[in-house]
Amino acid sequence: MSNEAERAVVGAALLNPETIRWSSEHVGPDDFASMALGSVWGVIVALHGDGLPVDPISVDVAVRESGIKGITGADLHTLMQETPTSRNADYYARIVADHAGKRRLAKMGRTATQAGESDYSLEDAMSIVRGEWEAIHRQSSTVLESKPLGEILQGSDEYDWLIPDLLERQDRVIITGGEGGGKSTFVRQLTILPAAGIHPTTFAEIEPVKVVVVDAENTERQWRRKARGIVAAAHDRGIADPRTLEVACVPRLDITREKDLGAIHRLIDKHEPDMLAIGPLYKLTPRAITSDDDAAPLINALDQLRARDVALVMEAHAGHAMTAGGDRNLRPRGSSALLGWPEFGFGLAKDPDDPTVRHIVRWRGDRDERAWPERLRWGSVFPFVDDSTRRGRENW
């Protein structure tokens, strides 16, 4: 079946060159089990891309000039005659792509067996297999499907809120600040209060949120000291027990490696959270995030976690550079790739005249409308209250 489909893809292109653009969405030369047919397909795609004629004569000339063996001019005519119809070229190409993917999966299985029986460490063996798996993804065709705008507009505009007006499922939030600026405290408020069924900035009752925290900076002892007060207050005022929040304290992670990323996926498998708080970012990879190449594998790993249908709340350290006005630049330290990635990115800046106030300074525009505070003030019950509207200050 695969060989017949491969012959039909080439035959359809010779019958009707317009089919080349349909078929090439699905298959490349490396997707053919027949090396000869794959080479001919490469010639056909190249001719078409250069705007040159694609017919048995032109292809035969190009094949001979390329030194491809095993295909003659007579073979090209035979391929045309054997092809039932050029209208089914897309269908033939999908068959070729499907068989190509299965061959690669079988190859990956053999590679996994060899790696498992080798003297490699488990981590090295997993890296080899992961490389094979990623190669399958890269080589598999990507087909874009569109919908009429009318159909899209018929869908629901409802938000999938975890925290009403603040955080939706699969949102990505990065919070920055200088040392001692309160960013870690604010992140704890964003995780502990929702776990208790309390909105973290309005203090209204909400549906309790299942939260997992992966803290690569603070120890369990530091969590006990810093979280005990807010947990007690949330327990007294909430509708759920915030102590059900899951916390994993680790000295450092490299989530660009299969071992550490897999460990977080297993936490998600076990606890099925709605929100994952993780960071700080510089502790999630051993390399300094100084370039887009450094940031790419970190962002890829975080997006894999986000794809588990969780909201990501992340802490990052701000850079040391100063703005033109002499204030500390609150953009996350490292690659500029981090700036456009999250839905929301802001820093906590100390007020020069009032040590109890923190200003919310956005270092990227919000991707959607949210009710993040403009200013925070130290509270008497919970660490921060929304000082921009004074909501609840009298009671909290």
Secondary structure, DSSP 8 states (H G I E B T S, - for coil): -HHHHHHHHHHHHHH-TTHHHHHTTT--GGG-SSHHHHHHHHHHHHHHHTT---SHHHHHHHHHHTT--S--HHHHHHHHHH-S-GGGHHHHHHHHHHHHHHHHHHHHHHHHHHHHTSSS-HHHHHHHHHHHHHHHHHHS--------HHHHHTS-----EEETTTEETT-EEEEEE-TTSSHHHHHHHHHHHHHTTB-TTT--B-----EEEEESS--HHHHHHHHHHHHHHHHHHSSS-GGG-EEEE-S---TTSHHHHHHHHHHHHHH--SEEEEE-GGGSSSS---SHHHHHHHHHHHHHHHTTT-EEEEEEEB-S-B-TTS-B--SBSS-GGGTSSSSEEEEEEE-SS-TTEEEEEESS--SS-----SEEEE-SSSSEEETTTTTTTTT-
